[in-house]
Amino acid sequence: MSCKICGSNDLEEIENKDTYYFCNNCEVIFIDSAEIVNPEAEKERYQGHDNNHQNDGYVKMFRKFISNLLEPNIDFEAVKDVLDFGCGPGPVLADLLREKKFNVDQYDPYFFPEKKFKNKKYDLITSTEVFEHFSDPIKEMELLTSHLKKGSYLAVMTSLHPGPENFADWWYKRDPTHIVFYNEITFNKIASIFDLEIVDTDFEKYILFKA
């Protein structure tokens, strides 16, 4: 058993209903591979979400993502092509970004499976409420960074974990499709692996990388 992010063997098993591991090197927490839900169950879980334009709270979440993370840090005049990676069944964020006059491609393995991003590079890639679903985060980061232009951005939204001592009662892990959890140390490690700069983070759920 080795860490999904840094490859370290210095893992600590977290006692819980399910088996999770905490890496003492990069501080990622991930569930035992044998306990990952199957793709059919994961898709069914997504379909039960009310993720669409009629859900005011859902729309507000993405408006805050744009106003709190993207607008303060990115020159929108220099952005043309955007990829919303893992957009889900109701691509609200993609539509909000189109309102900014960006060309937006959508991808989701279940709902928008056409890989329009093939042979393309982007000024901005967004990945919101997606990283916690990655069974192989490094493989997914290899894919994402291969589609970033030099000087472009990867904007991520995922709740940062509160540490192994508070993990058992943490609300975010209750979703069975959430299988890997990060903190600022984990994201610093990811940045170093892929030669990225961390431009901004709120240390809670937003992280902005620059290639």
FENBELPE-V104013 format. One record per residue. N is the residue number from 1. RES is the residue in one letter. SS is DSSP state (helix for helix, strand for strand, loop for the rest). OMEGA is omega in whole degrees, 0 to 359 (NA if undefined). D_CENTER is the distance of its C-alpha to the mean C-alpha in whole Angstrom. Layout:
BEGIN
n=N res=RES ss=SS omega=OMEGA d_center=D_CENTER
n=N res=RES ss=SS omega=OMEGA d_center=D_CENTER
END
This chain:
BEGIN
n=1 res=M ss=loop omega=178 d_center=23
n=2 res=S ss=loop omega=184 d_center=21
n=3 res=C ss=loop omega=180 d_center=18
n=4 res=K ss=loop omega=183 d_center=15
n=5 res=I ss=loop omega=189 d_center=14
n=6 res=C ss=loop omega=179 d_center=17
n=7 res=G ss=loop omega=181 d_center=20
n=8 res=S ss=loop omega=174 d_center=22
n=9 res=N ss=loop omega=181 d_center=24
n=10 res=D ss=loop omega=183 d_center=24
n=11 res=L ss=strand omega=178 d_center=23
n=12 res=E ss=strand omega=179 d_center=24
n=13 res=E ss=strand omega=180 d_center=24
n=14 res=I ss=strand omega=179 d_center=23
n=15 res=E ss=loop omega=183 d_center=25
n=16 res=N ss=loop omega=175 d_center=24
n=17 res=K ss=loop omega=173 d_center=24
n=18 res=D ss=loop omega=182 d_center=22
n=19 res=T ss=loop omega=176 d_center=22
n=20 res=Y ss=strand omega=177 d_center=19
n=21 res=Y ss=strand omega=176 d_center=19
n=22 res=F ss=strand omega=179 d_center=19
n=23 res=C ss=strand omega=180 d_center=19
n=24 res=N ss=loop omega=179 d_center=22
n=25 res=N ss=loop omega=183 d_center=21
n=26 res=C ss=loop omega=173 d_center=17
n=27 res=E ss=loop omega=171 d_center=17
n=28 res=V ss=loop omega=173 d_center=14
n=29 res=I ss=strand omega=180 d_center=14
n=30 res=F ss=strand omega=182 d_center=14
n=31 res=I ss=strand omega=175 d_center=16
n=32 res=D ss=loop omega=185 d_center=19
n=33 res=S ss=helix omega=181 d_center=19
n=34 res=A ss=helix omega=184 d_center=22
n=35 res=E ss=helix omega=176 d_center=20
n=36 res=I ss=loop omega=180 d_center=17
n=37 res=V ss=loop omega=181 d_center=18
n=38 res=N ss=loop omega=184 d_center=19
n=39 res=P ss=helix omega=180 d_center=18
n=40 res=E ss=helix omega=179 d_center=20
n=41 res=A ss=helix omega=179 d_center=20
n=42 res=E ss=helix omega=179 d_center=16
n=43 res=K ss=helix omega=179 d_center=17
n=44 res=E ss=helix omega=178 d_center=20
n=45 res=R ss=helix omega=179 d_center=17
n=46 res=Y ss=helix omega=183 d_center=15
n=47 res=Q ss=helix omega=178 d_center=19
n=48 res=G ss=loop omega=179 d_center=20
n=49 res=H ss=loop omega=178 d_center=17
n=50 res=D ss=loop omega=187 d_center=19
n=51 res=N ss=loop omega=182 d_center=16
n=52 res=N ss=loop omega=183 d_center=19
n=53 res=H ss=loop omega=180 d_center=21
n=54 res=Q ss=loop omega=179 d_center=23
n=55 res=N ss=loop omega=185 d_center=21
n=56 res=D ss=helix omega=180 d_center=22
n=57 res=G ss=helix omega=179 d_center=19
n=58 res=Y ss=helix omega=178 d_center=16
n=59 res=V ss=helix omega=180 d_center=18
n=60 res=K ss=helix omega=179 d_center=18
n=61 res=M ss=helix omega=182 d_center=15
n=62 res=F ss=helix omega=175 d_center=14
n=63 res=R ss=helix omega=177 d_center=17
n=64 res=K ss=helix omega=177 d_center=16
n=65 res=F ss=helix omega=180 d_center=13
n=66 res=I ss=helix omega=186 d_center=15
n=67 res=S ss=helix omega=184 d_center=18
n=68 res=N ss=helix omega=184 d_center=17
n=69 res=L ss=helix omega=187 d_center=14
n=70 res=L ss=helix omega=186 d_center=15
n=71 res=E ss=loop omega=180 d_center=19
n=72 res=P ss=loop omega=191 d_center=20
n=73 res=N ss=loop omega=187 d_center=18
n=74 res=I ss=loop omega=174 d_center=19
n=75 res=D ss=loop omega=184 d_center=22
n=76 res=F ss=helix omega=178 d_center=21
n=77 res=E ss=helix omega=182 d_center=25
n=78 res=A ss=helix omega=182 d_center=23
n=79 res=V ss=loop omega=177 d_center=20
n=80 res=K ss=loop omega=187 d_center=22
n=81 res=D ss=strand omega=184 d_center=19
n=82 res=V ss=strand omega=172 d_center=15
n=83 res=L ss=strand omega=173 d_center=13
n=84 res=D ss=strand omega=189 d_center=11
n=85 res=F ss=strand omega=183 d_center=9
n=86 res=G ss=loop omega=190 d_center=8
n=87 res=C ss=loop omega=180 d_center=11
n=88 res=G ss=loop omega=185 d_center=12
n=89 res=P ss=loop omega=180 d_center=16
n=90 res=G ss=loop omega=189 d_center=17
n=91 res=P ss=loop omega=182 d_center=15
n=92 res=V ss=helix omega=182 d_center=16
n=93 res=L ss=helix omega=179 d_center=14
n=94 res=A ss=helix omega=180 d_center=15
n=95 res=D ss=helix omega=178 d_center=19
n=96 res=L ss=helix omega=178 d_center=18
n=97 res=L ss=helix omega=175 d_center=17
n=98 res=R ss=helix omega=176 d_center=20
n=99 res=E ss=loop omega=177 d_center=22
n=100 res=K ss=loop omega=177 d_center=22
n=101 res=K ss=loop omega=175 d_center=24
n=102 res=F ss=loop omega=168 d_center=21
n=103 res=N ss=strand omega=188 d_center=21
n=104 res=V ss=strand omega=169 d_center=18
n=105 res=D ss=strand omega=178 d_center=17
n=106 res=Q ss=strand omega=173 d_center=15
n=107 res=Y ss=strand omega=171 d_center=13
n=108 res=D ss=strand omega=185 d_center=12
n=109 res=P ss=loop omega=182 d_center=14
n=110 res=Y ss=loop omega=191 d_center=16
n=111 res=F ss=loop omega=176 d_center=17
n=112 res=F ss=strand omega=190 d_center=17
n=113 res=P ss=loop omega=179 d_center=17
n=114 res=E ss=loop omega=184 d_center=19
n=115 res=K ss=loop omega=180 d_center=18
n=116 res=K ss=loop omega=182 d_center=19
n=117 res=F ss=loop omega=180 d_center=17
n=118 res=K ss=loop omega=178 d_center=20
n=119 res=N ss=loop omega=179 d_center=22
n=120 res=K ss=loop omega=172 d_center=20
n=121 res=K ss=loop omega=191 d_center=18
n=122 res=Y ss=strand omega=173 d_center=17
n=123 res=D ss=strand omega=181 d_center=17
n=124 res=L ss=strand omega=170 d_center=14
n=125 res=I ss=strand omega=175 d_center=11
n=126 res=T ss=strand omega=178 d_center=8
n=127 res=S ss=strand omega=188 d_center=5
n=128 res=T ss=strand omega=183 d_center=5
n=129 res=E ss=loop omega=184 d_center=5
n=130 res=V ss=loop omega=187 d_center=4
n=131 res=F ss=helix omega=180 d_center=3
n=132 res=E ss=helix omega=180 d_center=6
n=133 res=H ss=helix omega=187 d_center=8
n=134 res=F ss=loop omega=174 d_center=8
n=135 res=S ss=loop omega=178 d_center=12
n=136 res=D ss=loop omega=185 d_center=12
n=137 res=P ss=helix omega=181 d_center=9
n=138 res=I ss=helix omega=177 d_center=12
n=139 res=K ss=helix omega=179 d_center=13
n=140 res=E ss=helix omega=177 d_center=10
n=141 res=M ss=helix omega=176 d_center=10
n=142 res=E ss=helix omega=179 d_center=13
n=143 res=L ss=helix omega=183 d_center=13
n=144 res=L ss=helix omega=183 d_center=11
n=145 res=T ss=helix omega=178 d_center=13
n=146 res=S ss=loop omega=180 d_center=16
n=147 res=H ss=loop omega=175 d_center=15
n=148 res=L ss=strand omega=170 d_center=15
n=149 res=K ss=strand omega=174 d_center=19
n=150 res=K ss=strand omega=180 d_center=20
n=151 res=G ss=strand omega=180 d_center=20
n=152 res=S ss=strand omega=192 d_center=17
n=153 res=Y ss=strand omega=170 d_center=13
n=154 res=L ss=strand omega=183 d_center=10
n=155 res=A ss=strand omega=187 d_center=8
n=156 res=V ss=strand omega=170 d_center=5
n=157 res=M ss=strand omega=175 d_center=5
n=158 res=T ss=loop omega=184 d_center=5
n=159 res=S ss=loop omega=179 d_center=9
n=160 res=L ss=loop omega=186 d_center=11
n=161 res=H ss=loop omega=186 d_center=13
n=162 res=P ss=loop omega=183 d_center=17
n=163 res=G ss=loop omega=184 d_center=18
n=164 res=P ss=helix omega=183 d_center=20
n=165 res=E ss=helix omega=180 d_center=23
n=166 res=N ss=helix omega=188 d_center=21
n=167 res=F ss=loop omega=187 d_center=19
n=168 res=A ss=loop omega=184 d_center=21
n=169 res=D ss=loop omega=184 d_center=22
n=170 res=W ss=loop omega=185 d_center=18
n=171 res=W ss=helix omega=189 d_center=17
n=172 res=Y ss=helix omega=181 d_center=14
n=173 res=K ss=helix omega=182 d_center=15
n=174 res=R ss=helix omega=175 d_center=17
n=175 res=D ss=loop omega=184 d_center=15
n=176 res=P ss=loop omega=177 d_center=16
n=177 res=T ss=loop omega=175 d_center=13
n=178 res=H ss=loop omega=191 d_center=11
n=179 res=I ss=loop omega=178 d_center=12
n=180 res=V ss=strand omega=188 d_center=10
n=181 res=F ss=strand omega=189 d_center=10
n=182 res=Y ss=loop omega=165 d_center=10
n=183 res=N ss=loop omega=184 d_center=12
n=184 res=E ss=helix omega=178 d_center=13
n=185 res=I ss=helix omega=177 d_center=15
n=186 res=T ss=helix omega=182 d_center=13
n=187 res=F ss=helix omega=173 d_center=11
n=188 res=N ss=helix omega=177 d_center=15
n=189 res=K ss=helix omega=178 d_center=15
n=190 res=I ss=helix omega=178 d_center=12
n=191 res=A ss=helix omega=181 d_center=14
n=192 res=S ss=helix omega=179 d_center=17
n=193 res=I ss=helix omega=187 d_center=17
n=194 res=F ss=loop omega=176 d_center=15
n=195 res=D ss=loop omega=179 d_center=18
n=196 res=L ss=loop omega=173 d_center=15
n=197 res=E ss=strand omega=172 d_center=16
n=198 res=I ss=strand omega=183 d_center=14
n=199 res=V ss=strand omega=184 d_center=16
n=200 res=D ss=strand omega=170 d_center=15
n=201 res=T ss=strand omega=175 d_center=13
n=202 res=D ss=loop omega=179 d_center=15
n=203 res=F ss=loop omega=178 d_center=14
n=204 res=E ss=loop omega=181 d_center=13
n=205 res=K ss=loop omega=181 d_center=10
n=206 res=Y ss=strand omega=173 d_center=9
n=207 res=I ss=strand omega=180 d_center=9
n=208 res=L ss=strand omega=178 d_center=11
n=209 res=F ss=strand omega=173 d_center=12
n=210 res=K ss=strand omega=181 d_center=15
n=211 res=A ss=loop omega=NA d_center=16
END
